[in-house]
């Protein structure tokens, strides 16, 4: 007699939206639920990566697999990877939720255009794509590799103002590839001023949030010191511009703008007390991540 082994552990994945512009990051969150009455064990590797395992697969309509980055430093895919014996217990009825994380690159850059030889210049081409995560569970002593439900997304070409904004942001990414900080700052200011409602501001602020060049501020070389002082002034101008506009932004754009300010001030050596004061008085709704980062309690953020 044949018995069908149905898993009691289910993974649901979702994105912040279903349609993206070329060059936008794709944010994916997941929920893992134990729907049964017995304890189950989930591969702990999945949680070490904070969201996705290395077995996450993205493909186009014709079954063509698409390379993608799964968080910082994670390889695209490891063929034949063995089950990780370290596990996390999932109680009956328990649901583990992981907030949305970007799946395309470490700093907001998309990465698939076979014509592009350099990482930072690449992006996923327009089209319809699907995304699934594979994971291991152990139920009633039995080990099984399962898959999440399938996420469907659509990537389209930017048009109108967004097309012009995309050209600026693409140049920004190219300058980042050659470490041209002054040009990057100039392009950042241009994008903020010309297209204050562009979707690409999410990507711009995400970049300045997660990555920033730290020059040798203490250099004694006269030419180097002059260059450093110029870069400092331009960084300050960029931060002031973001501060002036931050209340106009919404949702993720506003959050990333605030983080970009925080990181930028730290690079410039602003005392933590001053940064903390700005964050509290910025008028921007603070999420738990920022509150915990600065040790801000709920009462302070409401004052």
N, C-alpha and C positions, 0 to 999 in steps of 0.2 A: 504494500500500500504506500502511496506517495503522499507525503505531508509537505505542504508549502510553508516555508519559514518566512513570515512577514515581520519586518522590523517594527518595533514599537517606538523607535527613535526617528523623528522627522526633522529635517532642516528646511526652513523657508528662507529664501534670500530675496532681497528687494533693493531697488535703487532709489535715489532721491527724486529722479524723474525718468521718463522713458525715452525722451528725445534730447539729444545733445548736439551741440555744434562741433565741427571738426576742431580738435585741439583742446576741447574741454575735458576735464577729468571726469571719471565715472565713479560715483560713490555707492558702495554696496554695503548693506547691513545684513545681518542674519539672525534668525531665531531657531534654537534647537530645543525640541520638546520631547520629553519622555511621555508618550501617550498610554503606556501600559501600567500595570500594577506591580511590576518588579523593578528593582534597581538595574540601571544600565551603566556602562562605562564607555566614555568617549576618549578617543585618542588625544592625549594631552598636547601633542604637537600642534594641533589645530589652534589651541588657546595660547600657546607660546607666540604664535604669529599674530595674535590679537584679533584676527578675523578669519583669514583664509588659509587653507593648507596649500602645499606646493602642488597638489593635484587639481587645482582649479583649472578649468579648461574654458577657453573662449573660442568660438568658431563662427564662420560666416555661413550663409545659406547653403552653399554647396559642400559643406563639411570641412572646409579649409580651416585648420587651427590657426589662431592668431596669437603671436607672442605677446605677453603682457607682463608687467612687473607686479608682484604681489608683496607690497610693502618694502621697506628699506632692506636692501641686501639679499633678498630672497631670489634664488635662481628661478628661471621660467618654469622648469619642470625637471624632475629627476626620474629617469626611466628605471622602473623596477624597484622603486623605494620600498623598503620593508615597513611593516607595521611598527609603530613606536609603542613599546610596551608600557611606557608611562601613561597613566589614564586619569581621567577626571570622572568622579561619580555623578550620576544624574538620577535624582530621586524620582519616584513615580509622580507624574503630574507636573514636574518641575520644568520650567522654561528658562534657558539662558539666552540673554539678548546682548548683541554686540552692535554698538553704534556704527553708522556708516563710515567706511574707510575708503580712500581712493585706491583703485586697482591699477591705475595707469601711471607708473612712475613714482619716484620719491618726492619730486618737487612740483607736481602738477603738469609735467610734460607728457603728452601722449607719444606712443612709440611704434607705430607701424606704418611705414611707407618704404617699401623695398628699394625705392630709388634714392632714399636718404642714407648716406653712409655714416652720418654722425648721430649719436643717441639723442641729443637735445633737439635736433631738427626734425625728428621723425614724428609721425602722428597716425592715428587710425583713419583709414580712408572712409569716405561716406558709404553708408550701406546699413543693412540690417544684420544684427549679431545676436548670438545667444551665449549665455554664461552659466556654467554649472560647477558645483564644488563636490568633489569626492571625499569621503571621510570613513574612518573605521569605527565600529562600535562592537562591544561585547555584551551579549544578552544571554542570560541563562547558561553562561560558560561557552557560548558559541561566538566566534569571531566572524564579522561580516563587513565587507566594503560596500558602502551605500553611496547614493548621490542625492544631492539636494533637488528641489524643484528647479526648473529652468527659468532664468531671467532673460527677457527679450528686450533689446534696446535698439534704437535707431539713431544713426549719426548722419547729420546732414550738413551740406555746405552753408557757410554763413552768407548772408545777403545784405544789401544796403549798408547801413552804418556798421553792422557787425562784421561785414567783410573787410571794411577799412580798419576796424579795431583789430581784427585777426592779423592783418598785415603788420601792424605795429607790434602786436604781441609776439608774432613769429620772429621778427627782427630782434626783439628782446631776448628770446631763447637762443638765437644764433650768437648774440653778443656774450651771453652767459657761457656758451661753449668755449669761447676764447678768453674768458675772464676779463672782459672789458667793462669794469664796474661803472665808470663815468658814463659810458654810452648807455648802459642798462638803466641808470638813474634817469638820464635824459628821456629815454623811451617810456619809462614808467610815468614820468610827469606828463608826457604828451598823451598817453592813453587815458590817464585820469582826467585831464583837462578837456580833451576833445570828446571822449565817450564815457561820461560818468555813469551811464546806466548799462554799460556793456557787460555781457556775461563773462568776458575775459578778465574782468577785474578780479573775479574769484581766483583765477589762476595766477594772476600777478601777485595778489596779496598772499596767496598760499605759498608762492615761491619765497617772498621776503620773510614769511613766517618761519619756514623750515630751513632756509639756507641763506647765509649771508657771508660775504668775504670779510675777513678781519685782517686789515693791513697791519704792517709793523709800525704802530703809532710812535714808537720810540726811536725810529731810525735817525741817525746823525748825518746821513748823507743830505746835503743841502737840496739837491734836485729832488730826491725822494721825499724830503720833508715838505717841499712846496706842493708836490703831487698829492701827498697825504692830506695836507690842509685843504686843498681844493676839493678833494673827495669828501672830506668831513663836512664842508659847507654844503655840498650838493646833497649829501645824505640828510643833513638837517632840513634843507628845503623840501626834500621829498617827504620826510616825516611830518613836517608842518602842513604840507598839502593834504596828506591823508587825514591828519587831525581836523583840518578845516571842513572836510567833507564827510567825516565818518558818520555823522547823524543822518546823512541822506541815504546811506546804504541800508540794506535789509538782509535779514537772514544770515546765510553763510558768508556773504560778501562782507557784512559788517563785522562778523566774528573774526574772519581772517584779517581784516583791516586792523582790528585792535591788536591781534597777535603780531602783525607786521610792525606796528608801532612799538610794542613791547620789545621785540627782538632788536629792532633798529636802535632803540634807546640804549639797550644793553651793549651793543657793539660800540656805540659812541661813549660808553663809560658813564652814563647817567646814573646817579645813586638810586638804589632799589627803592628807597623811601619816596623819591620823587615819582618814579614810575608807578608805584603802588597808589599814590595820591591821584595821579592822572586817571588810572584805571577806575578807581572808585567814583571819581567825579566826572567821568566821561559822558555819562548819560546813556551808555550802551548797556543793554541787559547782559548780565554776566552769567555764564553757565558754570556748572560745578567744576569743570576743568580749570578755568581761570581763577575761581575762588580758592580752590585748593592750592594752586600754584603760588598765590600770594598770601595764603592764610587769611582770606577775607571771610568774615562770617556774614550771614544773611542780613543782619541788622545794618551792618556797615554799607552794604551794597544798596540798601533802600534809602539811605539818608540823602 
